[in-house]
């Protein structure tokens, strides 16, 4: 063995033993910039170069919104794999992978806390959990949030992020659309604000139900929002659609949204809205 080979092996062993974090850098999915993960997280997972709003889960969202401590509502108990569905994998296996990857029991989590000193119930969908798909677990979590809002006489804020209904649950998934709509009607009858924040992406059956029924409709910048994909719509109507017609800014311009709010301003905006809407309720 030559001295060059020995030296190379010694250097390789030394470098391999160095404690280098695996997640030191985060790559922006929009512009490709490499950003220090700490800088990325300190900026609320928004790219400091291009302002791209990355997808975040419930725990990160709760941490950004609530004033301090908050209480996560217990996960809903629903029948797993009621249709005994199997494609390339069993549905139960897909659930295990999603739970292991996210550390969450379902694609929606609901928490009770305070925003700018005012009590609020907040539900957050996680696209990392099977594309945030709406199944019975999501429906039950949403309705648990409704019940918590009614009990606390507090506003209900929902952050949507979904690819639509969960195909592994078939018609049982689609049934969550009318169920959640009835829950929103209960909030309306009680005079409690229901605020929706649409994040990237919000599509399918979620868009066709509770995502578009808010008293106030907010979206994060450049969020993809729609029912079907652009190519599907173009093939159906046989017309070319405008570029970016399913993005938040286009929808705001055409009256489907009330506002597009940067993530750094969301907490203050929601706090102000809650104060205004609850004051109006008390006056009425």
C-alpha positions as CSV (number, residue, x, y, z in Angstrom):
1,X,0.0,0.0,0.0
2,X,1.5,3.3,-1.1
3,X,1.7,6.4,1.2
4,X,-0.8,8.2,-1.1
5,X,-3.4,5.4,-0.5
6,X,-2.8,5.4,3.2
7,X,-3.1,9.1,3.5
8,X,-6.3,9.1,1.4
9,X,-7.8,6.4,3.7
10,X,-6.8,8.3,6.9
11,X,-8.4,11.6,5.5
12,X,-11.6,9.7,4.5
13,X,-11.9,8.2,7.9
14,X,-11.4,11.5,9.6
15,X,-14.0,13.3,7.4
16,X,-16.5,10.5,8.0
17,X,-16.2,10.8,11.7
18,X,-16.9,14.6,11.7
19,X,-20.3,15.4,13.1
20,X,-22.0,17.3,10.1
21,X,-25.7,17.9,10.3
22,X,-27.7,16.2,7.5
23,X,-30.1,19.2,7.4
24,X,-27.7,22.1,7.4
25,X,-29.1,23.5,4.2
26,X,-32.6,23.8,2.7
27,X,-33.2,24.0,-1.0
28,X,-36.0,26.3,-2.2
29,X,-38.4,24.3,-4.4
30,X,-39.1,27.5,-6.4
31,X,-35.8,29.2,-7.2
32,X,-33.4,26.4,-6.2
33,X,-31.5,28.7,-3.8
34,X,-29.6,26.9,-0.9
35,X,-30.4,28.5,2.4
36,X,-29.2,27.7,5.9
37,X,-31.9,25.7,7.5
38,X,-31.9,28.0,10.6
39,X,-32.3,31.0,8.4
40,X,-35.1,29.2,6.6
41,X,-36.9,28.3,9.8
42,X,-36.4,31.8,11.3
43,X,-38.1,33.2,8.2
44,X,-41.2,31.0,8.8
45,X,-40.1,28.6,6.0
46,X,-40.3,31.3,3.4
47,X,-37.4,31.6,0.9
48,X,-35.5,34.9,1.7
49,X,-34.5,35.0,-2.0
50,X,-37.7,34.6,-3.9
51,X,-40.4,34.8,-1.2
52,X,-41.7,31.3,-2.0
53,X,-43.9,30.0,0.8
54,X,-42.9,26.4,1.5
55,X,-45.4,23.8,2.8
56,X,-45.3,23.4,6.6
57,X,-47.1,21.0,8.9
58,X,-49.5,21.7,11.8
59,X,-46.9,21.9,14.6
60,X,-44.9,24.6,12.8
61,X,-48.1,26.4,12.0
62,X,-49.3,26.3,15.5
63,X,-46.0,27.6,16.7
64,X,-46.1,30.5,14.4
65,X,-49.7,31.5,15.2
66,X,-50.4,31.0,18.8
67,X,-49.2,33.4,21.5
68,X,-47.7,30.6,23.6
69,X,-49.0,27.4,25.0
70,X,-51.8,25.7,23.1
71,X,-53.8,22.4,23.5
72,X,-54.0,19.9,20.6
73,X,-57.4,18.2,20.5
74,X,-57.2,14.4,20.8
75,X,-57.3,12.6,17.4
76,X,-60.7,11.4,16.2
77,X,-61.4,7.7,16.4
78,X,-62.6,6.3,13.0
79,X,-62.6,3.0,11.3
80,X,-59.4,2.3,9.5
81,X,-59.5,0.8,6.0
82,X,-63.3,0.3,6.0
83,X,-63.2,-0.8,2.3
84,X,-60.2,-3.1,2.7
85,X,-58.6,-1.1,-0.1
86,X,-55.4,-2.2,-1.9
87,X,-53.6,-0.8,-4.9
88,X,-49.9,-1.2,-5.1
89,X,-49.9,-1.2,-1.3
90,X,-52.5,-1.9,1.3
91,X,-54.2,1.3,2.6
92,X,-53.2,0.3,6.2
93,X,-49.5,0.3,5.0
94,X,-49.9,3.7,3.5
95,X,-51.3,5.0,6.7
96,X,-48.4,3.6,8.7
97,X,-45.9,5.2,6.3
98,X,-47.7,8.6,6.5
99,X,-47.8,8.5,10.3
100,X,-44.2,7.5,10.6
101,X,-43.1,10.2,8.2
102,X,-45.1,13.1,9.8
103,X,-45.4,11.9,13.4
104,X,-49.1,12.8,13.1
105,X,-52.2,10.5,13.4
106,X,-54.1,12.1,10.5
107,X,-53.9,14.7,7.7
108,X,-55.6,17.3,10.0
109,X,-54.7,18.5,13.5
110,X,-56.8,20.9,15.6
111,X,-55.6,23.0,18.5
112,X,-57.1,25.4,21.0
113,X,-55.1,28.5,21.9
114,X,-54.8,32.3,21.8
115,X,-53.9,34.5,18.8
116,X,-53.0,38.1,19.8
117,X,-54.6,37.4,23.2
118,X,-57.9,36.1,21.7
119,X,-59.0,32.5,22.0
120,X,-59.3,30.6,18.7
121,X,-59.7,27.1,17.5
122,X,-57.3,26.3,14.6
123,X,-57.3,23.4,12.3
124,X,-54.4,22.7,10.0
125,X,-54.1,20.2,7.1
126,X,-50.7,18.6,6.3
127,X,-50.0,17.9,2.7
128,X,-47.1,15.7,3.8
129,X,-49.7,13.2,5.1
130,X,-51.0,11.4,2.0
131,X,-51.3,14.7,0.1
132,X,-53.5,16.1,2.9
133,X,-56.3,14.0,1.4
134,X,-59.8,14.3,3.0
135,X,-60.9,11.0,4.6
136,X,-63.1,10.1,7.5
137,X,-60.2,11.1,9.9
138,X,-60.0,14.6,8.4
139,X,-63.8,14.9,8.5
140,X,-63.9,14.0,12.2
141,X,-61.0,16.3,13.1
142,X,-62.8,19.2,11.3
143,X,-66.0,18.5,13.1
144,X,-64.2,18.2,16.4
145,X,-62.9,21.7,15.8
146,X,-66.4,22.9,15.1
147,X,-67.6,21.4,18.4
148,X,-64.6,23.0,20.3
149,X,-65.4,26.4,18.7
150,X,-69.1,26.1,19.7
151,X,-68.2,25.0,23.3
152,X,-65.7,27.9,23.7
153,X,-67.8,30.4,21.7
154,X,-64.6,31.1,19.8
155,X,-63.8,31.6,16.1
156,X,-62.7,28.6,14.0
157,X,-59.8,29.1,11.6
158,X,-58.9,26.4,9.1
159,X,-55.7,26.1,7.0
160,X,-56.3,24.0,4.0
161,X,-53.7,22.0,2.0
162,X,-55.0,19.0,0.1
163,X,-55.0,17.1,-3.1
164,X,-58.7,16.3,-2.6
165,X,-60.7,13.3,-1.4
166,X,-58.9,10.2,-0.3
167,X,-59.6,7.5,-2.9
168,X,-58.8,4.6,-0.6
169,X,-62.1,5.5,1.3
170,X,-64.3,6.0,-1.8
171,X,-67.7,7.3,-1.1
172,X,-67.0,7.6,2.6
173,X,-64.4,10.2,1.8
174,X,-66.9,12.2,-0.4
175,X,-69.4,12.1,2.4
176,X,-67.1,14.4,4.4
177,X,-68.0,17.2,2.1
178,X,-71.7,17.6,3.2
179,X,-70.7,16.7,6.8
180,X,-68.2,19.6,7.1
181,X,-70.7,21.9,5.3
182,X,-73.3,21.2,8.0
183,X,-70.7,21.9,10.7
184,X,-70.0,25.3,9.1
185,X,-73.7,26.0,9.1
186,X,-73.7,25.3,12.9
187,X,-71.0,28.0,13.3
188,X,-73.0,30.4,11.2
189,X,-76.2,29.9,13.2
190,X,-74.2,30.5,16.4
191,X,-72.7,33.7,15.0
192,X,-69.2,32.4,15.2
193,X,-66.6,33.5,12.6
194,X,-65.3,30.8,10.3
195,X,-62.0,31.9,8.6
196,X,-60.2,29.9,5.9
197,X,-56.6,30.3,5.0
198,X,-55.9,28.5,1.7
199,X,-52.3,27.3,1.3
200,X,-50.4,25.5,-1.4
201,X,-52.0,23.4,-2.8
202,X,-55.8,23.3,-2.1
203,X,-57.6,21.3,-4.7
204,X,-60.4,18.7,-5.3
205,X,-63.2,18.0,-2.9
206,X,-61.7,20.2,-0.2
207,X,-62.0,23.2,-2.5
208,X,-65.5,22.1,-3.3
209,X,-66.5,22.1,0.4
210,X,-65.1,23.7,3.5
211,X,-62.2,25.5,1.8
212,X,-64.5,28.0,0.0
213,X,-67.2,28.6,2.7
214,X,-65.3,30.9,5.0
215,X,-66.7,34.2,6.2
216,X,-63.3,35.5,5.2
217,X,-61.2,33.9,2.5
218,X,-57.4,34.4,2.9
219,X,-54.6,32.7,0.9
220,X,-50.9,32.6,1.1
221,X,-48.9,34.1,-1.9
222,X,-48.9,32.1,-5.1
223,X,-50.9,29.2,-3.5
224,X,-52.4,26.8,-6.0
225,X,-56.1,26.8,-5.6
226,X,-58.6,24.9,-7.7
227,X,-60.9,22.0,-8.2
228,X,-59.4,20.1,-11.2
229,X,-56.0,20.6,-12.8
230,X,-55.5,23.0,-15.6
231,X,-54.9,20.3,-18.2
232,X,-58.1,18.4,-17.3
233,X,-60.1,21.6,-17.6
234,X,-58.6,22.6,-20.9
235,X,-59.3,19.1,-22.3
236,X,-62.9,19.3,-21.1
237,X,-63.8,22.8,-22.3
238,X,-61.4,22.7,-25.3
239,X,-60.1,26.2,-24.6
240,X,-56.7,27.6,-23.6
241,X,-56.8,29.0,-20.0
242,X,-54.8,32.0,-18.8
243,X,-51.4,31.3,-17.2
244,X,-51.6,31.2,-13.4
245,X,-55.4,31.3,-13.4
246,X,-55.4,29.0,-10.3
247,X,-52.9,31.0,-8.3
248,X,-53.9,33.1,-5.3
249,X,-53.2,36.5,-6.9
250,X,-55.4,35.7,-9.9
251,X,-58.2,34.5,-7.7
252,X,-58.0,37.7,-5.6
253,X,-58.1,39.8,-8.7
254,X,-61.3,38.0,-9.9
255,X,-63.1,38.2,-6.5
256,X,-62.8,34.6,-5.2
257,X,-60.5,35.7,-2.3
258,X,-60.7,38.5,0.2
259,X,-57.0,38.9,0.7
260,X,-53.6,37.4,0.0
261,X,-51.4,37.6,3.1
262,X,-47.7,37.0,3.5
263,X,-46.9,34.4,6.2
264,X,-45.1,36.9,8.4
265,X,-48.3,39.0,8.6
266,X,-50.8,36.2,9.1
267,X,-50.8,36.2,12.9
268,X,-51.4,39.9,13.1
269,X,-54.0,39.8,10.3
270,X,-55.9,36.9,11.9
271,X,-55.8,38.6,15.3
272,X,-57.2,41.8,13.9
273,X,-60.0,39.9,12.0
274,X,-61.0,37.9,15.1
275,X,-61.2,41.1,17.1
276,X,-63.4,42.8,14.5
277,X,-65.7,39.8,13.9
278,X,-66.1,38.9,17.6
279,X,-66.8,42.5,18.5
280,X,-69.5,42.7,15.8
281,X,-71.0,39.5,17.2
282,X,-71.1,40.9,20.7
283,X,-72.7,44.1,19.5
284,X,-75.4,42.1,17.6
